[in-house]
Amino acid sequence: MTSLKTTKVSRKKPITKEGPTLESNNEDSLTHIAVAAYYKSETRGYEPGHELQDWLEAEAEFISK
């Protein structure tokens, strides 16, 4: 009788660029984006209806750093 041996292979994602990315999706990144979005809202006087725009702009700024 032949026994098959299995081997675990660890595969890491290739690093494509330096700097923070949302792929890491850690709590610090999300907190940074949330705070930046809050300040964007504050500068507009908390006018409703721009929450998504504020978040997406803050997210884009975070990624570009």
TAUR-V592264 format. One line per field, one symbol per residue. phi: phi as a letter, one per 40 degrees, with the letter a starting at -180 (. if undefined). burial: b if it has 16 or more other C-alpha atoms within 10 Angstrom, else e. A space follows every 10 residues. Layout:
phi = ???
burial = ???
//
This chain:
phi = .cbcbbbcbc bbcccbacgc bcccfccccc cdcccccccc ccccgfccgb ccdccccccc ccccc
burial = eeeeeeeeee eeeeeeeeee beeeeeeebe eebbebbbeb beeeeeeeee eeebbeebbe ebeee
//
